[in-house]
Amino acid sequence: MFALDDRTGNVLTTVALFAAVAAVIYAARATLVVFVLALLLAYLLEPLVTWVQRLLPPRSNSRSAAIAVVYTFGTLLVAVAGYALGPAVAAQLQQWNASLPDALARLTDRRVLAEHGTLLAAGTERAARAVAAAAQNAGWLLMVPFVAVLLLANRAALIDGTVDVFARRQERTGVKRTVDQIDDMLAQYTRAQLALAGLSALFYSISMALLGLPDPIALGVLGGALEFVPIVGWILAAAVMLISGWLTHAHWIWMAGLIAIWRIVLNFVISPRIMGDRLELPPVAVFFALMVGGQIAGVLGVILSVPVLAVLRILWLERSSRQNAAA
């Protein structure tokens, strides 16, 4: 009768466990994306919540009150921005509506189709895929702020629970130090993402203003905000900018070229450098992690690749320090 020794059984069990975990992650990828985005939002709001909590009178529910204040202020800020930009958006929509017949005539012009047919077809197909993906995931993305509230409200308990899961009694101090380092790393990662979004908003606004595209500041801020939505976000922002320029007879082709150049510079130069400086990782390692993560797991892999690499670095350094202390 065929029998497995203990070592072979352990290897097969480990492989089966990893396969099961990978299958679960793939099946629940939409939920994981929501959770990861909510985690990033929680880290983004954490400094504000902590600052407001210090200003409030000390009581047992001051953390919840601080979260409520931050969310209320954020909602009011969005409402004020919408009210301020409402007339400009309405005017832009009217301008688009007025230019729609001319745009349709340009689309059916044989010379335009001959000159730009391939470009228009490729852009339309890519924009349609992006819109379809955004519509499919819109319901999930609406859950992000609510999940972030839960993470903010239970932050201390989640950190302590993580320490309890991985710590043995004699190693609790070391595990607590490692968890604190990972917590700080995730905060640095979120701030790096915010810096990249700010740079994108600045680039889009300046480029659109120089090329004469309408509403450069509003659309630039929109492009920066959509940087937090991996892959699909910048495609949607680019589609809105280019359609706006095309309908208003602005230099939309030049803007398309600038967007393409900016994505190359951002993805291959700026992002690895900023991420590397924040997380103390070599830029080439960040670039490699982004490529591998996107190849393996798509959107989820792009989001998780750099934090996972930084976590592995922290665990490796902690292990090395323990071995040096033991020696």
Residue pairs with C-beta under 8 A, 6 or more apart in sequence:
4 12
25 32
25 297
25 300
26 297
29 297
29 298
29 299
29 300
30 137
30 140
31 140
32 300
33 137
33 140
33 299
33 300
33 303
34 140
34 141
34 143
34 144
34 147
35 147
36 300
36 303
36 304
37 141
37 144
37 228
37 303
38 143
38 144
38 145
38 146
38 147
38 148
38 151
39 148
39 151
39 186
40 189
40 190
40 193
40 228
40 303
41 144
41 145
41 148
42 148
42 151
42 152
42 155
43 186
43 187
43 189
43 190
44 190
44 191
44 194
45 70
45 148
45 152
46 152
46 155
46 187
48 70
49 63
49 66
49 67
49 70
49 152
50 66
52 66
52 69
52 70
53 62
53 63
53 65
53 66
56 62
56 65
56 66
56 69
63 152
63 153
64 153
67 149
67 152
67 153
71 145
71 149
85 218
88 215
88 218
89 215
89 218
92 214
92 215
92 244
95 214
95 247
95 248
96 244
96 247
96 248
99 247
99 248
99 249
100 247
103 246
103 247
106 112
107 113
107 120
113 120
123 239
123 242
123 256
126 235
127 235
127 239
130 232
130 235
130 236
130 239
131 236
131 239
133 232
134 229
134 232
134 236
137 232
141 229
151 158
159 179
159 180
159 183
162 179
163 172
163 175
163 176
163 179
166 175
166 179
167 174
167 175
167 176
174 318
174 322
177 318
178 314
178 315
178 318
181 314
181 318
182 311
182 314
185 279
185 307
185 310
185 311
185 314
186 307
188 278
188 279
189 275
189 278
189 279
189 306
189 307
189 310
191 278
192 274
192 275
192 278
192 279
193 227
193 228
195 274
196 227
196 266
196 270
196 271
196 274
197 224
197 225
197 227
197 228
198 224
199 224
199 266
199 270
200 223
200 224
200 227
200 234
200 262
200 266
201 220
201 221
201 223
201 224
201 225
202 220
202 224
203 220
203 262
204 216
204 219
204 220
204 223
204 224
204 237
204 241
204 259
205 216
205 217
205 219
205 220
205 221
206 216
206 220
207 216
207 255
207 258
207 259
207 262
208 214
208 215
208 216
208 219
208 220
208 241
208 245
208 255
209 216
209 217
211 245
211 250
211 251
211 254
211 255
211 258
212 250
212 251
213 219
213 241
213 244
213 245
213 248
213 250
213 251
213 252
213 255
214 244
214 245
214 248
214 250
215 244
219 237
219 240
219 241
219 244
222 237
222 240
223 234
223 237
223 238
223 241
226 233
226 234
226 236
226 237
227 233
227 234
227 237
229 236
230 299
230 302
230 303
231 298
231 299
231 302
232 299
234 263
238 256
238 259
241 252
241 255
241 259
242 252
242 255
242 256
242 259
243 252
244 250
244 252
245 251
245 252
245 255
246 252
267 290
268 287
271 286
271 290
272 283
272 284
272 286
272 287
272 290
273 283
275 281
275 283
275 286
275 306
276 282
276 283
276 285
276 286
279 286
279 306
279 310
279 313
280 310
280 313
281 306
281 309
281 310
281 313
285 309
286 306
286 309
289 305
289 306
289 308
289 309
290 302
290 305
290 306
292 301
292 305
293 301
293 302
293 303
293 304
293 305
293 306
293 308
294 301
294 302
294 305
295 301
297 304
